[in-house]
Amino acid sequence: MTRSEQVVLITGASSGFGKAIAEAMHARGYCVYGTTRTVPAPAKADSYRPLAMDVDSEASVAEGVERILRERGRIDVLVNNAGFGVAGAIEDTTVEEARAQLETNFLGTHRLCRAALPGMRERRSGRIVNISSLAGLVSVPFQAFYCATKFAVEAYTEALRMEVRPFGIHVSMVEPGDFATGFTARRRMARASGPASAYDERCRAAVGRMAEDELRNSDIGPVVRKVVAVVESERPRLRYPVASLLQRTMVALRPALPPSWFEYLIMDNYEIR
Ligand SMILES: NC(=O)c1ccc[n+]([C@@H]2O[C@H](COP(=O)([O-])OP(=O)(O)OC[C@H]3O[C@@H](n4cnc5c(N)ncnc54)[C@H](OP(=O)(O)O)[C@@H]3O)[C@@H](O)[C@H]2O)c1
């Protein structure tokens, strides 16, 4: 099968990783649909196909997937990338704020998998790449709900991979560290954050440090190239961390260190001792 016959669906393609992955896959000759919640501009002559989709909505996901199946009859590759971050102290975060985070980052991934899997299963082939995070491996103070959604994506992906392997479907995760995308500016602070919060000073320090680390790292190329490599790999692995040596070392060291030492390192890193 030629690349132009292979249909790729990437969620959250209006910005950051999703946009760059959609452009890279299009440039390699795949037929790419990239989603955004805003009404997309008509497709440019030499670009991927924009598709309106809100991953929070069953109806919107069903409508978007139906359109692809009507136009192309199949989805060969699904990249679950749409997501955002909620930050703030756990005590300051309402259940509604937490639910919104789960709705997009975790249940959005599940909605898309459910929509794409039947066709992949029938054809006995398919690729799913879930964009997780190093925050799916190590929890970060004042980003508990974001981390919880990515830990959930990790657990889900591990299980899904084993469930669908007999159908010729490969499931993997790419786990970025900190990168400059639209993510930093779109981060939602829990509404109760601010000077009235008992956590204000430490929360600002930790989230500020995180934002600095993200904005310092503007080359998102390694994440984009990793996703392309995973899609094109004969036997993709479960996990692909893409992060600085320091961050990868921290994650690798975790099982070897006493938990209190690891906690100290994390708190020191986020300046909240
Ligand atoms: N940047 C980092 O440091 C970093 C690190 C690790 C993991 N990640 C993960 O990478 C993924 C992409 O984020 P990014 O860094 O590229 O951020 P970004 O530039 O803000 O892009 C996020 C994309 O997600 C889309 N999106 C958000 N909510 C959506 C919804 N309900 N339905 C459909 N689309 C939605 C946005 O599209 P619209 O608003 O146009 O709909 C946008 O295209 C996320 O899953 C994020 O958690 C990022």
The ligand as an SDF file (V2000), in Angstrom:
LIG
                    3D

 48 52  0  0  0  0  0  0  0  0999 V2000
    4.4030   20.9650   25.3440 N   0  0  0  0  0  0  0  0  0  0  0  0
    4.8700   20.1170   26.2290 C   0  0  0  0  0  0  0  0  0  0  0  0
    5.8280   20.4020   26.9590 O   0  0  0  0  0  0  0  0  0  0  0  0
    4.2430   18.7600   26.3640 C   0  0  0  0  0  0  0  0  0  0  0  0
    4.9330   17.7980   27.0980 C   0  0  0  0  0  0  0  0  0  0  0  0
    4.4020   16.5180   27.2090 C   0  0  0  0  0  0  0  0  0  0  0  0
    3.2060   16.2020   26.5880 C   0  0  0  0  0  0  0  0  0  0  0  0
    2.5280   17.1680   25.8910 N   0  0  0  0  0  0  0  0  0  0  0  0
    1.2680   16.7620   25.2590 C   0  0  0  0  0  0  0  0  0  0  0  0
    1.3230   17.0270   23.8740 O   0  0  0  0  0  0  0  0  0  0  0  0
    0.0050   17.1370   23.3630 C   0  0  0  0  0  0  0  0  0  0  0  0
   -0.0730   18.3300   22.4250 C   0  0  0  0  0  0  0  0  0  0  0  0
    0.1470   19.5070   23.1740 O   0  0  0  0  0  0  0  0  0  0  0  0
    1.0440   20.7140   22.6460 P   0  0  0  0  0  0  0  0  0  0  0  0
    2.1820   20.8260   23.5800 O   0  0  0  0  0  0  0  0  0  0  0  0
    1.3020   20.6170   21.2010 O   0  0  0  0  0  0  0  0  0  0  0  0
    0.0570   21.9310   23.0130 O   0  0  0  0  0  0  0  0  0  0  0  0
   -0.7560   22.9740   22.0870 P   0  0  0  0  0  0  0  0  0  0  0  0
    0.1670   23.6890   21.1930 O   0  0  0  0  0  0  0  0  0  0  0  0
   -1.5640   23.7950   23.0680 O   0  0  0  0  0  0  0  0  0  0  0  0
   -1.7310   22.0500   21.2380 O   0  0  0  0  0  0  0  0  0  0  0  0
   -2.8010   21.3910   21.8180 C   0  0  0  0  0  0  0  0  0  0  0  0
   -3.7740   20.9600   20.7410 C   0  0  0  0  0  0  0  0  0  0  0  0
   -4.8320   20.2260   21.3800 O   0  0  0  0  0  0  0  0  0  0  0  0
   -6.0660   20.6970   20.8720 C   0  0  0  0  0  0  0  0  0  0  0  0
   -7.1630   20.5140   21.8290 N   0  0  0  0  0  0  0  0  0  0  0  0
   -7.2440   20.9080   23.1020 C   0  0  0  0  0  0  0  0  0  0  0  0
   -8.4300   20.5460   23.6190 N   0  0  0  0  0  0  0  0  0  0  0  0
   -9.1010   19.8870   22.6420 C   0  0  0  0  0  0  0  0  0  0  0  0
  -10.3680   19.2550   22.5480 C   0  0  0  0  0  0  0  0  0  0  0  0
  -11.2300   19.2100   23.5820 N   0  0  0  0  0  0  0  0  0  0  0  0
  -10.7410   18.6770   21.3730 N   0  0  0  0  0  0  0  0  0  0  0  0
   -9.9060   18.7210   20.3200 C   0  0  0  0  0  0  0  0  0  0  0  0
   -8.6880   19.3010   20.3460 N   0  0  0  0  0  0  0  0  0  0  0  0
   -8.3010   19.8800   21.4920 C   0  0  0  0  0  0  0  0  0  0  0  0
   -5.8430   22.1460   20.5110 C   0  0  0  0  0  0  0  0  0  0  0  0
   -6.6990   22.4550   19.4250 O   0  0  0  0  0  0  0  0  0  0  0  0
   -7.8630   23.5470   19.3820 P   0  0  0  0  0  0  0  0  0  0  0  0
   -7.7190   24.3780   20.6290 O   0  0  0  0  0  0  0  0  0  0  0  0
   -7.6370   24.2610   18.1030 O   0  0  0  0  0  0  0  0  0  0  0  0
   -9.0890   22.7450   19.3380 O   0  0  0  0  0  0  0  0  0  0  0  0
   -4.4020   22.1330   20.0200 C   0  0  0  0  0  0  0  0  0  0  0  0
   -4.3590   21.8600   18.6290 O   0  0  0  0  0  0  0  0  0  0  0  0
   -0.9190   17.2100   24.5720 C   0  0  0  0  0  0  0  0  0  0  0  0
   -1.5310   15.9590   24.7680 O   0  0  0  0  0  0  0  0  0  0  0  0
    0.0360   17.5170   25.7190 C   0  0  0  0  0  0  0  0  0  0  0  0
   -0.4420   17.0370   26.9520 O   0  0  0  0  0  0  0  0  0  0  0  0
    3.0100   18.4300   25.7640 C   0  0  0  0  0  0  0  0  0  0  0  0
  1  2  1  0
  2  3  2  0
  2  4  1  0
  4  5  1  0
  4 48  2  0
  5  6  2  0
  6  7  1  0
  7  8  2  0
  8  9  1  0
  8 48  1  0
  9 10  1  0
  9 46  1  0
 10 11  1  0
 11 12  1  0
 11 44  1  0
 12 13  1  0
 13 14  1  0
 14 15  2  0
 14 16  1  0
 14 17  1  0
 17 18  1  0
 18 19  2  0
 18 20  1  0
 18 21  1  0
 21 22  1  0
 22 23  1  0
 23 24  1  0
 23 42  1  0
 24 25  1  0
 25 26  1  0
 25 36  1  0
 26 27  1  0
 26 35  1  0
 27 28  2  0
 28 29  1  0
 29 30  1  0
 29 35  2  0
 30 31  1  0
 30 32  2  0
 32 33  1  0
 33 34  2  0
 34 35  1  0
 36 37  1  0
 36 42  1  0
 37 38  1  0
 38 39  2  0
 38 40  1  0
 38 41  1  0
 42 43  1  0
 44 45  1  0
 44 46  1  0
 46 47  1  0
M  CHG  2   8   1  16  -1
M  END
$$$$
